[in-house]
Amino acid sequence: MNGAPLLEANGLSVAIAGKQVCRELELSLTAGQSLGVLGSNGVGKTTLLHTLAGLRAPATGEVRLQEMPLTQLSRRSVAQRLGLLMQQPEDSLPATVLETALIGRHPHLDFWRWESHADVAIARRALRTVGLEGLEQRSQTALSGGERRRLALATVLVQDPLVFLLDEPAQQLDLHHQLSLLGLLKQRVESAGRALIMSLHDINLAARFCSHALLMFGEGECLQGPADAVLTAENLSRLYHTPVNAVSWPNGRAFVAG
Amino acid sequence: MQPHPRLLIWLPALVLLALVAFCLSLGVGSTPLSPAAVWQAISGHGDELSRMVVLQLRLPRAMDSFAVGGLLALSGALMQVLLRNPLADPYILGVSGGAAMGALSALFAGLAGLWVNGAAFAGALLSILVVFALAHGRGGWTPTRLLLTGIAIAAGWGALISLLLVLSSGPTMQAMLFWLMGDFSYQSSDWLPLVVIFAGLLLWLPFARHLNVLARGETLAEALGVPVRPLTLAIYIGASLFTAVAVTQAGAIGFVGLVVPHMLRLTIGGDHRRLLPAAALAGGSLLLVADTLARSVAAPRQLPVGVVTAAVGVPLFLYLLNRARGPL
């Protein structure tokens, strides 16, 4: 899809604890594109996502949101257009499921405003989308791991950003919810002009739901391009230090280890 | 949240509770007065004696204890957000220890009255600064680091306090123990705590939605556009100063700051736009009732009010905790 990029990284170098995450990385994401980030544990996928979200400063280079450097935008203005799903829930005080989802409206509300009925309707719709209908008044601590994951995803849906940055969105989800929720995101990205970057450990989910892929080999070495071109048995074997084979089946390709 | 239906019930209910607590406090004592007599005295009628009892003796003390209770509950609610820990109370970061050290040093030196208050406030400020400097260290603090620093400093103050108690004797030691338990019988300024609590509420209420977001986690709050660093710093300083003012007025009264915000989280929920005003009203009312009991139950002897807050609060809290459905 054409148009001005929603999110760009120019000459982005990121390091954490003396370890290089990426070097001189160039990224450009336009509306309708979804980028899958793959790499072994500890290679820096989360660090990269947090840098793209503006939560940490890069060593060099810059991140641009709709052609404006993140450093020149207020946190609130960033949050209106860029949403982050974190890999792990943080320590938090007790709250209900509905209250937690409503938090996603925060960047869109004026300083003095309370959430309106329309905001509550948005939150309820998102909870319905992720299959948490009927649990609105439940304490969020009473949810299972997978339900909590879907609640976090619902909060990002309530935030309704232009750019989704999702850190392992499929983690803890059962097969049905992996497919339905990633399918929903893909559809939203393609039909509503959004862009998406997500880290994944499941190559097949990346092949199925991502238009582009970024492989992180460690030591700052990255490889990116259209998913079809980048996700090959050879690249993936090198990425995971494990033999990976591609098998054809009627609906496309699938990858199996060993 | 849209103005929740329960808000419409709870706010007037808590205001009513506060008014009842005031009536009780102004009426009860060695000269019992009916609510009508109290009202006459306040409105400038009634006889000389009841006017003097109400306006000069009981009202200042009632305002003081109400404001102190409100400040402690408000501070507790803020500390719980700061540390994302429902076990946090106003004293957890060592403010009361610093204040106690100041007050006890003054008592040890044979000082009294406003000197004790001044020394307590100075001690609290010292403790706030020390914890801040140590926890902040090289940029940024985490809740855990802040908590551990605060607890370590509090333990240090505790040891010094024990040392002072051991070194002193007789009436000085009794005065020290009373101070430590929390006590309103000292001379104190009437208006300062009330002014601080009103100003504090006015300052914090506009940011209550930010507190709701921060309560869900620091990184999430940052990602949702909350300026986390300035906000957490403001909470630390704000909550510590509320505690410092409260402790300076009446010593380290336990329990109110931990349990009132908790009881409210269990009953009216965790939205700080409701929780902060509710905490101020409920904390104030609880301490006002407790102080009224403290000075009247064993009259003419006065009990330390901290003993009474525990006696009233512990059963109430345990009841609510057991009644709450599901895990916290």
Chai-1 contact restraints between the chains, C-beta under 6 A:
chainA,res_idxA,chainB,res_idxB,connection_type,confidence,min_distance_angstrom,max_distance_angstrom,comment,restraint_id
A,A53,B,A223,contact,1.0,0.0,6.0,A-B,restraint_1
A,L55,B,E222,contact,1.0,0.0,6.0,A-B,restraint_2
A,R75,B,G225,contact,1.0,0.0,6.0,A-B,restraint_3
A,R75,B,P227,contact,1.0,0.0,6.0,A-B,restraint_4
A,R76,B,G225,contact,1.0,0.0,6.0,A-B,restraint_5
A,A79,B,L224,contact,1.0,0.0,6.0,A-B,restraint_6
A,A79,B,G225,contact,1.0,0.0,6.0,A-B,restraint_7
A,L84,B,A223,contact,1.0,0.0,6.0,A-B,restraint_8
A,E90,B,G217,contact,1.0,0.0,6.0,A-B,restraint_9
A,D91,B,R84,contact,1.0,0.0,6.0,A-B,restraint_10
A,S92,B,R84,contact,1.0,0.0,6.0,A-B,restraint_11
A,S92,B,R216,contact,1.0,0.0,6.0,A-B,restraint_12
A,S92,B,G217,contact,1.0,0.0,6.0,A-B,restraint_13
A,L93,B,R84,contact,1.0,0.0,6.0,A-B,restraint_14
A,L93,B,A215,contact,1.0,0.0,6.0,A-B,restraint_15
A,L93,B,G270,contact,1.0,0.0,6.0,A-B,restraint_16
A,P94,B,L328,contact,1.0,0.0,6.0,A-B,restraint_17
A,A95,B,G270,contact,1.0,0.0,6.0,A-B,restraint_18
A,I103,B,V213,contact,1.0,0.0,6.0,A-B,restraint_19
A,I103,B,R216,contact,1.0,0.0,6.0,A-B,restraint_20
A,H106,B,V213,contact,1.0,0.0,6.0,A-B,restraint_21
A,H106,B,L224,contact,1.0,0.0,6.0,A-B,restraint_22
A,P107,B,L224,contact,1.0,0.0,6.0,A-B,restraint_23
A,P107,B,G225,contact,1.0,0.0,6.0,A-B,restraint_24
A,W114,B,Q2,contact,1.0,0.0,6.0,A-B,restraint_25
A,E115,B,M1,contact,1.0,0.0,6.0,A-B,restraint_26
A,E115,B,Q2,contact,1.0,0.0,6.0,A-B,restraint_27
A,H117,B,Q2,contact,1.0,0.0,6.0,A-B,restraint_28
A,S139,B,G326,contact,1.0,0.0,6.0,A-B,restraint_29
A,T141,B,P327,contact,1.0,0.0,6.0,A-B,restraint_30
A,A142,B,G326,contact,1.0,0.0,6.0,A-B,restraint_31
A,A142,B,P327,contact,1.0,0.0,6.0,A-B,restraint_32
